[in-house]
Amino acid sequence: MTFNESLLENDTLVKDKVLHDYRVAVESRAVAVQGRRDVMGGRAKFGIFGDGKEVAQVALASVFQKGDFRSGYYRDQTIEHYLGNLTWQQLFSQIYAHTDLTYEPHTGGRSMNGHFATRWIDDNGNWLKQNDLYNSVCDISPTAGQIPRSVGLAYASKLYRENPALAYLENFSRKGDEIVFATIGDASTSQGMFWETMNAAGVLQVPLLMSVWDDGYGISVPVSYQTTKGSISEALYGLKREEGIPGIEIFKVAGWNYPELVETYRLAAQICRKEQVPVLVHVDELTQPSGHSSSGSHERYKTRERLDWEARFDCNVKFRTWILQNGFGTEEELEQIENQAKETVKAARDTAWSAYRLSYKEDQEAIISLLKTAVGESRHKEELKAILKQLSAVQYPIRRDFLHAAVRALQVLRDENTTARNELKRWLENAKRANEERFNTFLYASGAQSPLNVEEVPPVYDAEPAKVDGREIIRDYFDALFARDPRVVALGEDIGLIGDVNQGFAGLQEKHGEIRITDTGIRETTIIGQGIGLAMRGLRPVVEIQYFDYTYYTLATLTDDLACLRYRTAGGQQAPLIIRTRGHRLEGIWHSGSPVGTMLSSLRGLHVAVPRNFTQAAGLYNTLFKGMDPALVIEPLNAYRQKELRPANLGDYCLPLGKPEVLREGKDLTIVTYGAMCRIVLEAAAQLAEVGVDVEVIDVQTLLPFDIDHRIVESVKKTNRVIFADEDVPGSASAYMMQQVLEGQNAYRWLDAAPQTISAKAHRPAYGSDGDYFSKPNADEIFERAYSLMRESAPGKFPAIF
């Protein structure tokens, strides 16, 4: 039992608790001071710390229970240490970027310090019991970026409380009793993510306890430039709940007032937990004694009067005075605590540094020995000695220095065939493999948790299958999914009552209940945040962004939080969210864009599926739901009312990811495409066949992953010509496909003509059918480009048309 657990039922301020809290506060301050020194002394690249917030964070942590969640701010080191999630040695290991999870289990050295994560996943990719943990979602640096997911984490408690079908998921919830502690700096509340989240929390009435750490500045910019009325609690007063009118509860408390902080958080947590009401705790009059970070001094922008006030109202100083005035400790007791804190922190720092340096020792000794051997064998002795001298001059050499030395030595030894050169080559190959594991793993799930390992199950059809609209296929698919898995929930704009704007959910809310299929406001960022939070808590959400263009509203949350979650926790956390959207060819600037390239560049860590119809979409959804990776599925907007044959095994068949499908075989030219373009390319291929051009048409089906078995290059070997066609802007997704095939599959070797791309125009699509024709690729353009390609090699057979 931790100290925190033993005090949860004790509402009184007893000496043991007070002195324990003071010890944590002064240790945390000592960590900030020492961490800053280490950065300035060259032991680390950067440091950012929670000094000035210690007492408020102690008060918050005192009411944090197992099963609760922190969706926090990178200055929350005091909270994490108080809960037992963070040792000071681990914090220093994080400053040094130690990649060994034994020493830095939060991110494996992949994030700068202040990014804390509870490991939820075992070595086999299975969930651990969140109810036994003080859960902390891995922090992110983008301001307010941690806030959207907080509403989803809290919404999960509401679902666990109100949906009895989820009671069996006892590892994730105790009937919805968990609350979510979100934390944010005051300046970051100016971000739209914060305002959208507070509004959504008030509408949803979820147990979200939002703490704002207000030290009066956003780096150098004072609160008067940041917030209306200079106070976030006053600015949000319109959201405050009233008698009979739901809203949020609001508290304001000084960050140096220990007894009021303790009482405020006790009451705030009680309201939040028991009444399922969102609560704002505005903690003002805080200080930031060391400035914003290790990269600069706050004395550049704070007045002498402000600095004097901060010295007097430093929370630890005020806490110390209060302890003495109220008889909870003596001067001698506090001095002993303060001296022990410095020793504790120094010992933690020394242990972390020794372990970090030891992790390099083997590589360092090996490369020095190899270089010395090379000096003895080579005729390039002086050049090699210079490399050794340069390496020895580095004060704190790291792996980069060792590999650079090996590479430089091999460049020098390029004209020799010696034992030393071969040993250097072998060492470098092994070092690269080891560092691949340290720095380039965990982007996606692996093993049984990976959707790439889901066994393919083809669709099965009755003897006389019904031919129905695509919208009916996807509706019946989701109906089967909801019937099969109570963890599945769906939310989005217009998805519930009317069954989405294209009727893909028609009648499903009435059948499965509003608790599972829920309408939302027009708030794309927190729709994604809701989905991320639900997925983090063991549910299987599918969230809808109504049109593909609207993913731009969500892009920061998708790329900064969701896409890199597994990577930045070194496999410790996951959020298998499925995002459903629709795009392509509606006709209009803001409803028919195809920003696929933007997604491919931003969302590595998600799978991106681009089905051409809804039979294919259902098979891809089935596969994705069997894995534990997040994914974006872009449904073809113009296919909802196109007829398809209805499979008999709609809820069971699985289409593989990264496996293209040949839609039309041909021998003269390969055209690679996806989604709604498949129909247009097939139309052009039929026209080309009439003039003697035999086109092979390939649908890639998914873009992330892309053709993992290299099927496309086999087509190019046969046709010796290739065109990549899509609806994105020039040089975007079409260029991505070209790179994957020509470079990744070495298809350039079999080309008899220059590869080509066909894309939309550089501007947004114009409105109307003419706008569509002249903005996006069409069958006429594809015919012309393909025909011209064939004419290059056989002008006699293919005379000029245009």
C-alpha positions in Angstrom: 0.0 0.0 0.0 1.4 3.4 -0.9 1.2 6.4 1.4 -1.4 7.9 -0.9 -3.7 4.8 -0.4 -3.4 5.0 3.4 -4.6 8.6 3.4 -7.5 8.4 0.9 -10.1 8.0 3.6 -8.6 10.5 6.0 -9.9 14.0 5.5 -8.0 15.5 8.3 -4.5 17.1 8.2 -2.4 14.9 10.4 1.3 15.4 11.0 2.5 12.4 9.1 0.6 13.5 6.0 1.7 17.1 6.2 5.3 16.2 6.6 5.1 13.6 3.9 3.6 16.2 1.6 6.3 18.6 2.4 9.0 16.0 1.8 7.6 15.3 -1.7 7.4 19.1 -2.4 11.0 19.8 -1.5 12.4 16.8 -3.2 10.5 17.8 -6.4 12.0 21.2 -6.2 15.5 19.8 -5.7 15.0 17.7 -8.8 14.1 20.8 -10.8 17.2 22.6 -9.6 19.5 19.7 -10.2 18.0 18.8 -13.5 18.5 22.4 -14.8 22.1 22.2 -13.6 22.6 19.0 -15.5 21.3 20.6 -18.7 23.5 23.7 -18.3 26.5 21.4 -17.6 26.1 19.5 -20.8 24.7 16.2 -19.5 21.4 16.6 -21.2 19.9 18.5 -24.2 16.9 20.2 -22.5 14.9 20.2 -19.3 11.5 21.4 -18.3 10.2 21.0 -14.7 7.3 21.5 -12.4 8.9 23.8 -9.9 6.4 26.3 -8.4 3.5 23.8 -8.7 4.6 21.3 -6.1 2.0 22.0 -3.3 -1.0 22.1 -5.7 0.1 18.9 -7.2 0.5 17.2 -3.8 -3.1 18.2 -3.0 -4.4 16.8 -6.3 -2.4 13.6 -5.9 -3.9 13.1 -2.4 -7.3 12.4 -3.9 -6.2 10.4 -6.9 -7.4 6.8 -6.6 -6.3 3.6 -8.4 -8.2 3.3 -11.7 -8.2 7.1 -12.1 -6.5 8.8 -15.1 -4.2 11.7 -15.5 -4.2 13.4 -18.9 -1.7 15.9 -18.1 0.9 18.6 -18.5 4.6 18.0 -18.8 5.2 19.8 -15.5 3.3 17.2 -13.4 6.4 15.5 -11.9 5.2 16.0 -8.3 1.9 14.2 -9.0 3.6 11.3 -10.6 6.2 10.9 -7.9 3.5 11.2 -5.2 1.5 8.4 -6.8 4.5 6.1 -7.0 4.5 6.2 -10.8 7.8 8.1 -11.0 11.1 7.7 -9.1 13.5 10.6 -9.2 16.1 8.2 -10.7 13.6 7.6 -13.6 13.2 11.3 -14.1 16.9 11.9 -14.4 17.1 8.8 -16.7 14.5 10.5 -18.9 16.5 13.8 -18.9 19.5 11.8 -20.2 17.4 9.9 -22.8 18.3 6.5 -21.4 16.7 4.0 -23.8 16.6 1.1 -21.4 13.0 0.6 -20.1 14.4 -0.8 -16.8 15.6 2.7 -16.1 13.2 4.8 -18.1 9.9 2.9 -18.3 7.8 5.8 -19.4 9.1 6.4 -22.9 12.3 4.5 -23.3 14.2 7.7 -23.7 12.1 8.7 -26.7 10.5 11.8 -25.2 12.1 14.7 -23.3 11.7 14.8 -19.6 8.3 15.5 -18.1 6.5 13.0 -20.4 5.1 10.3 -18.1 3.3 7.1 -19.0 1.9 4.2 -17.1 2.6 1.0 -19.0 -0.7 -0.7 -19.8 0.5 -3.4 -22.1 2.5 -6.5 -21.3 5.3 -7.9 -23.5 2.7 -9.9 -25.6 0.6 -6.8 -26.3 -2.1 -7.6 -23.9 -3.8 -5.1 -21.6 -2.8 -5.0 -18.0 -5.4 -4.3 -15.3 -5.9 -0.5 -15.3 -7.9 -0.7 -12.1 -4.7 -1.6 -10.2 -2.9 1.4 -11.6 -2.7 5.1 -11.0 -3.1 5.7 -14.8 -1.1 8.3 -16.6 -1.6 8.9 -20.3 1.7 9.8 -21.9 2.2 13.5 -22.0 2.8 15.4 -25.2 4.5 18.7 -25.7 2.1 20.6 -28.1 0.2 23.1 -25.9 -3.2 21.8 -24.9 -2.6 18.7 -27.0 -3.3 16.5 -24.0 -6.8 17.9 -23.5 -9.0 16.5 -26.2 -8.4 12.9 -25.1 -9.4 13.8 -21.5 -13.0 14.1 -22.4 -12.9 10.6 -23.9 -11.2 9.1 -20.9 -14.0 10.6 -18.7 -16.7 9.6 -21.2 -15.6 6.0 -20.8 -16.4 6.2 -17.1 -19.9 7.3 -18.1 -20.3 4.4 -20.5 -19.0 1.9 -17.9 -21.5 3.3 -15.4 -24.6 3.4 -17.6 -24.1 0.4 -19.9 -24.5 -2.9 -17.9 -23.3 -4.9 -20.9 -19.8 -3.6 -20.1 -19.7 -4.9 -16.6 -17.5 -7.9 -17.6 -14.6 -5.6 -18.4 -13.7 -5.4 -14.8 -10.0 -4.8 -15.5 -10.9 -1.4 -17.0 -13.5 0.1 -14.6 -15.3 -0.3 -11.3 -18.7 0.5 -12.7 -17.6 3.9 -13.9 -16.3 5.2 -10.5 -13.1 6.5 -12.1 -12.4 10.2 -12.7 -10.0 11.9 -15.0 -7.5 14.5 -13.8 -6.6 16.8 -16.7 -3.9 19.4 -16.2 -2.9 22.4 -18.3 -0.9 25.6 -18.0 -3.0 28.8 -17.9 -1.6 30.2 -21.1 -2.5 27.0 -23.0 -6.1 27.5 -22.1 -6.2 30.0 -25.0 -6.1 27.1 -27.4 -9.3 26.1 -29.0 -8.8 22.5 -27.9 -9.3 23.5 -24.3 -12.5 25.5 -25.0 -13.9 22.7 -27.1 -13.2 20.2 -24.4 -14.8 22.2 -21.6 -17.9 22.7 -23.7 -18.1 19.0 -24.6 -17.5 17.9 -21.0 -20.3 20.2 -19.9 -22.7 18.8 -22.5 -21.8 15.2 -21.8 -21.7 15.6 -18.0 -18.6 13.4 -17.5 -16.3 13.1 -14.5 -13.5 15.3 -15.8 -11.5 17.3 -13.2 -9.6 20.0 -15.1 -6.8 21.7 -13.2 -5.3 24.9 -14.6 -1.8 25.8 -13.2 -1.8 29.6 -13.4 1.6 31.2 -12.9 0.6 34.4 -14.7 2.7 33.9 -17.9 2.9 31.9 -21.1 6.7 31.9 -21.4 7.1 35.7 -21.5 3.5 36.7 -22.3 1.4 37.8 -19.3 -2.1 36.5 -18.6 -3.6 39.9 -19.6 -2.6 39.1 -23.2 -4.0 35.5 -22.9 -7.3 35.4 -21.3 -10.5 37.5 -21.2 -10.8 39.2 -17.7 -7.3 37.9 -17.0 -8.8 34.8 -15.3 -9.8 31.5 -16.9 -12.3 30.7 -14.1 -14.1 34.0 -14.7 -13.9 33.6 -18.5 -15.6 30.2 -18.1 -18.3 31.3 -15.7 -21.0 31.0 -18.3 -20.5 27.3 -18.2 -21.0 27.0 -14.5 -23.9 24.8 -13.5 -27.0 26.2 -11.9 -29.9 24.7 -10.1 -31.5 22.4 -12.5 -29.2 23.4 -15.4 -26.2 21.1 -16.1 -22.8 22.6 -16.5 -19.4 22.5 -14.9 -18.5 23.2 -11.3 -15.8 25.9 -10.8 -13.3 26.4 -8.0 -10.5 28.9 -7.6 -7.7 28.5 -5.1 -4.3 30.1 -4.5 -1.4 27.7 -5.4 0.5 28.5 -2.2 -2.3 27.8 0.3 -1.8 24.2 1.3 -4.9 23.7 3.6 -7.2 25.3 1.1 -5.7 23.3 -1.8 -6.2 20.1 0.1 -9.9 20.9 0.9 -10.6 22.2 -2.6 -9.3 19.0 -4.2 -11.1 16.9 -1.7 -14.4 18.6 -2.5 -13.8 18.8 -6.3 -12.9 15.1 -6.6 -16.0 14.2 -4.5 -18.3 16.1 -6.7 -16.7 14.9 -9.9 -16.7 11.2 -8.8 -20.1 11.0 -7.1 -22.1 13.3 -9.2 -20.4 12.7 -12.6 -20.0 16.4 -13.0 -17.1 18.1 -14.8 -15.1 20.4 -12.5 -12.6 23.2 -13.1 -10.0 23.9 -10.5 -8.3 27.2 -11.3 -5.1 27.2 -9.3 -3.7 30.8 -9.5 -1.0 32.8 -7.7 1.6 30.1 -8.7 5.2 30.8 -9.4 7.8 29.4 -11.8 11.1 29.9 -9.9 13.4 28.7 -12.6 11.6 30.2 -15.6 9.9 28.4 -18.4 12.6 25.8 -19.1 16.4 25.3 -19.2 16.5 27.3 -22.5 16.2 30.7 -20.9 15.8 32.9 -17.8 12.5 34.5 -16.7 14.4 37.5 -15.4 14.3 38.8 -19.0 10.6 39.5 -18.9 9.5 39.6 -15.3 9.7 42.9 -13.4 11.6 43.2 -10.2 8.3 43.6 -8.3 7.0 40.3 -9.8 10.2 38.5 -8.9 10.1 39.8 -5.4 6.4 38.6 -5.1 7.4 35.2 -6.4 10.1 34.9 -3.8 7.6 35.6 -1.0 4.8 33.5 -2.4 6.8 30.5 -3.5 4.5 27.6 -2.6 7.2 25.6 -0.8 8.2 28.7 1.2 4.6 29.4 2.2 4.0 25.7 3.0 7.0 25.7 5.3 5.8 28.8 7.1 2.3 27.3 7.5 3.8 24.0 9.0 5.8 26.0 11.6 2.9 28.3 12.5 0.4 25.5 13.0 2.7 23.1 14.9 2.9 20.3 12.3 6.7 20.3 12.5 9.7 22.1 14.0 12.5 24.0 12.4 14.8 21.0 13.1 12.4 18.5 11.5 12.0 20.6 8.4 15.7 21.2 8.0 16.2 17.5 8.3 13.6 16.9 5.6 15.3 19.5 3.4 18.8 18.1 3.8 17.6 14.6 3.2 15.7 15.7 0.1 18.9 17.1 -1.4 20.8 13.8 -0.6 17.9 11.7 -2.0 17.9 13.7 -5.2 21.6 13.7 -5.6 21.7 9.9 -5.1 19.0 9.4 -7.6 20.7 11.6 -10.1 24.1 9.8 -9.6 22.5 6.4 -10.0 20.7 7.5 -13.2 23.9 9.0 -14.6 26.0 6.0 -13.8 23.5 3.6 -15.3 23.3 5.8 -18.4 27.0 6.0 -18.9 27.4 2.3 -18.3 25.0 1.6 -21.1 27.5 3.1 -23.5 30.6 1.5 -22.0 30.6 -1.7 -24.1 30.2 0.2 -27.4 32.8 2.8 -26.3 35.4 0.2 -25.4 34.7 -1.8 -28.5 35.1 1.0 -31.0 38.3 2.3 -29.3 39.8 -1.1 -29.4 38.8 -1.6 -33.0 40.3 1.7 -34.0 43.5 1.0 -32.2 43.8 -2.3 -33.9 43.2 -0.6 -37.3 45.9 1.9 -36.5 48.3 -1.0 -36.1 47.3 -2.7 -39.3 46.7 0.2 -41.7 48.9 2.4 -43.8 46.5 5.3 -43.0 47.7 5.5 -39.4 47.6 9.2 -39.0 44.1 9.6 -40.3 42.9 6.9 -38.0 44.7 8.4 -35.0 42.9 11.7 -35.8 39.6 9.9 -35.6 40.5 8.4 -32.2 41.7 11.8 -31.0 38.4 13.5 -32.1 36.4 10.8 -30.3 38.4 11.1 -27.1 37.8 14.9 -27.1 34.1 14.5 -26.7 33.2 15.1 -23.0 30.2 12.8 -22.9 30.4 10.6 -26.0 27.2 8.9 -27.1 26.3 6.2 -29.6 26.1 8.7 -32.4 29.8 9.5 -31.8 30.8 5.8 -31.8 29.0 5.1 -35.1 30.3 8.3 -36.7 33.9 7.2 -35.7 33.3 3.8 -37.3 31.9 5.2 -40.5 34.8 7.7 -40.8 37.3 4.9 -40.2 35.7 2.7 -42.9 35.9 5.6 -45.3 39.6 5.8 -44.6 40.1 2.0 -44.9 38.0 1.7 -48.1 41.1 0.6 -50.2 42.3 -2.0 -47.7 41.2 -5.6 -46.9 42.3 -6.1 -43.3 41.0 -7.9 -40.3 40.4 -4.6 -38.5 38.3 -3.3 -41.4 36.1 -6.4 -41.5 35.7 -6.3 -37.7 34.7 -2.6 -37.9 32.1 -3.5 -40.6 30.7 -6.3 -38.4 30.5 -4.0 -35.4 28.8 -1.3 -37.3 26.2 -3.7 -38.7 25.4 -5.0 -35.2 25.3 -1.5 -33.8 22.8 -0.3 -36.4 20.5 -3.3 -35.7 20.7 -2.6 -31.9 19.9 1.1 -32.4 17.0 0.2 -34.7 15.5 -1.5 -31.7 16.2 1.4 -29.5 14.9 4.2 -31.6 12.8 2.8 -34.5 10.4 0.2 -33.1 6.8 0.1 -31.8 5.2 2.3 -34.5 2.5 -0.4 -34.9 1.4 -3.4 -33.0 3.1 -6.7 -33.6 2.4 -10.4 -33.3 -1.2 -11.5 -32.5 -2.2 -7.8 -31.9 -1.3 -6.7 -35.4 -4.1 -6.5 -38.0 -1.5 -7.4 -40.6 -1.6 -10.9 -39.1 -5.3 -11.4 -39.3 -6.2 -14.4 -41.4 -8.0 -13.6 -44.6 -11.6 -14.7 -44.9 -13.1 -14.1 -48.3 -16.7 -13.0 -48.7 -19.2 -15.8 -49.4 -22.3 -15.3 -51.5 -25.6 -17.1 -51.7 -26.5 -18.8 -54.9 -28.6 -15.7 -55.9 -27.2 -12.9 -53.8 -29.2 -9.7 -53.4 -28.0 -6.6 -55.2 -28.4 -3.7 -52.8 -27.1 -0.1 -52.3 -23.7 0.2 -50.8 -25.2 2.0 -47.8 -27.1 -1.1 -47.0 -24.0 -3.2 -47.0 -22.2 -1.0 -44.6 -25.3 -0.6 -42.4 -25.8 -4.3 -42.1 -22.1 -4.7 -41.4 -22.2 -2.3 -38.5 -25.4 -4.0 -37.2 -23.5 -7.3 -37.1 -20.5 -5.7 -35.4 -22.6 -4.1 -32.7 -24.5 -7.3 -32.1 -21.2 -9.2 -31.7 -19.1 -6.9 -29.5 -20.5 -4.8 -26.7 -17.2 -2.9 -26.5 -18.0 -1.2 -29.8 -19.4 2.3 -29.6 -19.9 4.9 -32.4 -20.2 8.6 -32.2 -20.2 11.5 -34.6 -22.2 14.3 -36.1 -25.7 13.0 -37.2 -24.7 9.4 -36.8 -27.4 8.5 -34.3 -31.0 9.7 -34.8 -30.9 10.0 -38.6 -28.3 7.2 -39.1 -25.6 9.4 -40.6 -25.9 11.7 -43.6 -25.5 8.8 -46.0 -27.6 6.3 -44.0 -24.8 4.0 -43.2 -26.1 3.8 -39.6 -29.8 4.0 -40.5 -32.0 2.5 -37.7 -29.0 1.3 -35.6 -29.3 3.7 -32.7 -32.9 2.6 -32.2 -31.8 -1.0 -32.2 -28.6 -0.8 -30.1 -29.3 2.2 -28.0 -28.1 5.8 -27.7 -25.5 4.8 -25.1 -23.7 3.0 -28.0 -24.5 5.1 -31.0 -24.4 8.7 -30.1 -24.8 12.0 -31.9 -22.2 14.8 -31.1 -22.0 18.5 -31.7 -19.9 20.0 -34.5 -16.6 19.6 -32.7 -14.3 17.4 -34.7 -11.2 17.7 -32.5 -13.0 16.4 -29.4 -14.8 13.8 -31.4 -11.4 12.4 -32.1 -10.4 13.0 -28.4 -13.5 11.1 -27.3 -12.5 8.2 -29.4 -8.9 8.2 -28.3 -9.9 8.2 -24.6 -12.4 5.4 -25.1 -9.9 3.3 -26.9 -7.4 3.8 -24.2 -9.8 2.4 -21.7 -10.5 -1.0 -23.3 -13.4 0.0 -25.6 -13.5 -0.3 -29.4 -14.8 3.0 -30.6 -15.5 4.0 -34.2 -15.8 7.7 -34.6 -17.0 9.6 -37.6 -15.6 12.7 -39.2 -18.4 13.6 -41.6 -16.4 14.6 -44.6 -12.7 13.8 -45.3 -11.8 17.5 -45.6 -12.8 18.0 -42.0 -10.0 15.8 -40.8 -7.9 19.0 -41.0 -9.7 20.2 -37.9 -8.4 17.1 -36.1 -5.0 16.8 -37.6 -3.0 18.0 -34.6 -4.7 15.6 -32.3 -4.4 12.7 -34.7 -0.7 13.2 -35.4 0.6 14.5 -32.1 -1.3 12.2 -29.8 -2.9 9.2 -31.5 -0.5 8.3 -34.3 2.7 8.3 -32.2 1.2 6.9 -28.9 2.6 3.4 -29.2 5.9 4.7 -30.5 6.5 7.4 -27.9 5.7 5.0 -25.0 8.0 2.3 -26.5 5.1 0.0 -26.7 3.6 0.8 -23.3 0.3 2.3 -24.4 -2.2 1.9 -27.2 -5.5 3.4 -28.5 -7.0 1.2 -31.2 -9.4 3.9 -32.5 -11.1 3.4 -35.9 -11.9 6.7 -37.6 -14.5 6.6 -40.3 -14.8 9.3 -42.9 -16.0 9.7 -46.5 -14.5 11.6 -49.4 -13.9 12.0 -53.1 -16.0 13.6 -55.9 -19.0 15.2 -54.2 -18.4 18.4 -56.2 -17.4 21.4 -54.2 -14.4 23.1 -52.6 -14.9 21.8 -49.0 -16.7 18.5 -49.5 -14.7 16.7 -52.2 -11.1 17.2 -51.4 -8.9 14.2 -51.1 -6.0 15.2 -48.8 -4.6 11.7 -48.7 -1.0 12.8 -49.0 -1.4 15.0 -45.9 -2.7 12.0 -44.0 0.1 9.7 -45.2 2.7 12.3 -44.2 1.1 13.0 -40.8 -0.3 9.7 -39.6 2.4 7.1 -39.6 1.3 4.9 -36.7 -2.2 4.6 -38.2 -3.4 2.3 -41.0 -5.0 4.1 -43.9 -7.6 2.2 -45.8 -9.2 3.4 -49.1 -11.9 1.0 -50.1 -13.5 1.4 -53.5 -16.9 0.0 -52.4 -18.7 -1.1 -49.2 -18.2 -4.8 -49.5 -14.5 -4.1 -49.5 -14.9 -1.5 -46.6 -16.7 -4.1 -44.4 -13.9 -6.6 -44.9 -11.3 -4.1 -44.0 -13.2 -2.9 -40.9 -13.4 -6.5 -39.8 -9.7 -6.9 -40.1 -8.9 -3.7 -38.3 -11.2 -4.5 -35.4 -9.3 -7.8 -34.9 -6.1 -5.8 -34.4 -5.0 -3.2 -31.8 -3.8 -0.4 -34.1 -5.7 2.8 -34.8 -6.8 3.3 -38.4 -8.4 5.8 -40.8 -11.0 4.4 -43.2 -12.0 6.7 -46.1 -15.3 5.5 -47.5 -16.1 6.3 -51.2 -18.7 9.0 -51.0 -20.3 8.4 -54.4 -20.7 4.6 -53.7 -23.4 4.7 -51.0 -26.1 4.3 -53.7 -24.2 2.2 -56.1 -25.4 -1.4 -56.3 -23.3 -4.3 -54.8 -23.8 -8.0 -54.2 -24.5 -8.6 -50.6 -22.2 -11.2 -49.0 -23.8 -13.8 -46.8 -20.9 -13.7 -44.2 -21.0 -9.9 -43.8 -19.8 -9.8 -40.2 -17.0 -12.4 -40.6 -15.0 -12.0 -43.8 -11.7 -10.2 -43.5 -9.7 -8.5 -46.2 -5.9 -8.3 -45.7 -4.2 -5.0 -45.2 -1.5 -4.1 -47.7 -2.6 -6.5 -50.4 -3.5 -4.9 -53.7 -6.2 -6.4 -55.9 -6.0 -6.7 -59.7 -9.3 -5.4 -61.0 -8.5 -5.9 -64.7 -5.6 -7.9 -66.2 -3.6 -6.4 -69.1 -0.3 -6.6 -70.8 0.5 -3.1 -72.1 0.2 -0.7 -69.2 -0.3 -0.8 -65.4 -2.5 1.8 -63.7 -2.3 1.9 -59.9 -5.1 3.6 -58.1 -7.6 3.4 -55.2 -11.0 4.4 -53.9 -13.4 6.2 -56.1 -10.8 6.4 -58.9 -11.1 2.7 -59.5 -14.4 3.1 -61.3 -13.1 5.9 -63.4 -9.9 4.1 -64.3 -11.8 1.0 -65.3 -14.0 3.1 -67.5 -10.9 4.5 -69.2 -9.4 1.0 -69.5 -12.6 -0.1 -71.4 -12.2 2.8 -73.8 -8.5 2.0 -74.3 -9.3 -1.6 -75.0 -11.4 -0.4 -78.0 -8.2 1.1 -79.6 -5.9 -1.8 -78.8 -4.4 -0.8 -75.4 -4.6 -3.6 -72.8 -4.5 -2.0 -69.4 -4.0 -3.7 -66.1 -5.8 -1.9 -63.3 -4.7 -2.4 -59.7 -6.5 -1.2 -56.6 -4.1 -0.8 -53.7 -6.9 -1.1 -51.1 -4.7 0.3 -48.3 -2.1 3.0 -48.4 -0.6 2.3 -45.0 0.5 -0.4 -45.3 1.2 -0.4 -49.0 1.6 -3.5 -51.1 3.6 -5.5 -48.5 4.1 -8.5 -50.9 5.3 -6.3 -53.8 2.5 -7.4 -56.2 2.6 -4.2 -58.2 6.2 -4.7 -59.4 5.1 -8.1 -60.9 2.6 -6.2 -63.0 5.2 -3.7 -64.1 7.6 -6.5 -65.1 4.8 -7.7 -67.5 3.7 -4.3 -68.9 6.9 -2.2 -68.6 4.8 0.9 -68.2 3.1 2.4 -65.1 0.7 5.3 -64.2 -0.2 6.2 -60.7 -3.6 7.9 -60.5 -5.6 9.5 -57.7 -7.6 12.6 -56.7 -5.1 14.3 -54.4 -3.1 17.4 -55.5 -0.1 16.9 -57.8 3.0 15.4 -56.1 1.2 14.1 -53.1 -0.4 10.6 -52.7 0.4 9.7 -56.3 4.0 10.6 -55.7 3.9 8.5 -52.5 2.7 5.5 -54.5 5.4 6.0 -57.2 8.1 6.1 -54.5 6.8 2.9 -52.9 6.8 1.1 -56.2 9.8 2.5 -58.1 12.1 2.9 -55.1 10.7 0.4 -52.6 10.1 -2.3 -55.2 12.9 -1.4 -57.7 10.3 -1.3 -60.4 12.3 1.2 -62.4 14.4 -1.7 -63.7 11.5 -2.9 -65.8 10.3 0.4 -67.3 10.4 1.1 -71.0 8.9 4.6 -70.5 8.9 7.3 -67.9 6.5 6.6 -65.0 3.7 9.0 -64.8 1.2 10.4 -62.2 -2.3 11.6 -62.8 -3.8 13.7 -60.1 -6.3 16.5 -59.4 -5.4 20.1 -60.1 -3.4 22.0 -57.5 -6.5 24.0 -56.4 -9.5 22.8 -54.5 -12.2 21.2 -56.6 -14.7 23.6 -58.2 -18.4 23.2 -57.6 -20.7 21.4 -60.1 -20.3 18.6 -62.6 -18.2 20.8 -64.8 -16.1 21.8 -61.8 -15.6 18.1 -61.0 -14.6 17.3 -64.6 -12.0 20.1 -64.9 -10.7 19.8 -61.3 -10.3 16.0 -60.9 -9.0 13.3 -63.1 -11.6 11.9 -65.5 -11.8 9.0 -67.9 -11.0 11.2 -70.9 -7.8 12.4 -69.3 -6.7 8.9 -68.3 -7.4 7.7 -71.8 -5.3 10.5 -73.3 -2.4 10.0 -71.0 -2.3 6.3 -71.4 -2.7 6.4 -75.1 0.2 9.0 -75.4 2.4 6.7 -73.3 1.7 3.8 -75.7 2.2 6.1 -78.8 5.8 6.9 -77.6 7.0 3.4 -78.5 4.6 2.5 -81.3 3.5 5.7 -83.2 2.5 3.7 -86.2 0.1 1.5 -84.2 -1.2 4.4 -82.2 -1.6 7.4 -84.5 -2.2 10.8 -83.0 -5.7 11.5 -81.9 -5.5 14.9 -80.2 
